[in-house]
C-alpha cells in the first residue's frame, strides 16, 4: 500500500467546476520538505491524544502518503492520505491562514472539541502550523460528498440517490447546523474574534456521506482559519447537468447565511432547475429528478417549502435552524 502512496500520479478534482480552483497538489510541493533538518510532528487535538487515532503522524509522512486530490476550493485543498499503518485520512491544506500559530492552534482545538460532540460533524484530530504549510487532518469518507454523488450521476444521466436517502441526508445536515448554531457566541475572552455558533462554509461538497446515507458536515469553522484566495475568477455555483440554478452560496459569516446555504443544498437535493423556481409550475408536473408518488411526493414538496423559506432574499425573513429542524422532522413524519 505504501508503494502506491509513494508513487506520483495524475490528480483529478471531483469538486464542482466553479468551486474547483486549480493548483498543484501536496505531492507536487516537494519544496516544503527541502531544508527541514528534522521532520515535523503533527499535533493531536487534546481529546484525541493517546485515544486510538493512531501513532504520531509527521509532516513528511503526510506529504508522501497522498494518493489523490479529493477537492479544491479558494480556501485550500483536500487530499486522501494513506498512512504507514494503513489508516486512511483526509488532509486539508490551507492556502492562506488568517491567524498566527498560537491562535490557529487554539481555534483548531476548540473546533475539534465541539465537533467531537456531534455525530453529524466531521471530526478532525490533528493539525500542523509550520512556516510554509498549515493543515488539518480529518476523518475520511469513502462514499465521498453529496456533490460527488449528485453531479457524478447527473453527468452520466443517472439518478444517484433514492428519495429516502436524500431525505436522510437532509435530516443529518439540518441537525449538524442546528447544533453549531446552539453553541455560545464566543468560548472566552481569548476567542472574542471567533464565532463558534456559525459554520461559514456550508455547501454540497462539504456534506460527507456515510455508508448508511446519514451525512456529516465538514469544514466547521474553517472559514475563520483560512482566507479565500483569488485562485479562480468564478463565484461559487452549484454544478449539475440538471441544476443550473444561479443560486450562489453565501460567503457571509452569519447564521442567516448558513440557513441560506442549507436552502441551496435542499434545491440541489431536489434537483430543481432555476427555470422551475415557481411552486405552481412544479405542482402542474413533476420537475424533480427522481420519481416520487404519494407520501414521498408530499415529503419532497415539504422540503421544497423549506428551501423556499431558507433562500428568501432578506436574511431576517429566513427561519432559524431550530425551526428548520422542526420543519424537517414534520416532513419526515408525513404519512399517506
KABELWO-V52496 format. One record per run of one state. SS is the DSSP state (H for helix, E for strand, - for the rest). FROM is the first residue (numbers start at 1). TO is the last residue. If there is no record, write none. Layout:
BEGIN
SS,FROM,TO
SS,FROM,TO
END
This chain:
BEGIN
-,1,1
H,2,6
-,7,16
H,17,19
-,20,25
H,26,28
-,29,29
H,30,32
-,33,40
E,41,41
-,42,42
E,43,44
-,45,45
H,46,48
-,49,57
E,58,58
H,59,64
-,65,65
E,66,73
-,74,75
E,76,82
-,83,87
E,88,94
-,95,96
E,97,97
-,98,100
H,101,115
-,116,120
E,121,121
-,122,123
E,124,129
-,130,133
E,134,139
-,140,144
E,145,145
H,146,155
-,156,162
H,163,181
-,182,188
H,189,191
-,192,203
H,204,206
E,207,209
-,210,214
E,215,217
-,218,221
H,222,224
-,225,225
E,226,226
-,227,236
E,237,237
-,238,247
E,248,248
-,249,254
H,255,270
-,271,273
H,274,276
-,277,278
H,279,284
-,285,293
H,294,310
-,311,314
H,315,317
-,318,320
H,321,332
-,333,336
END
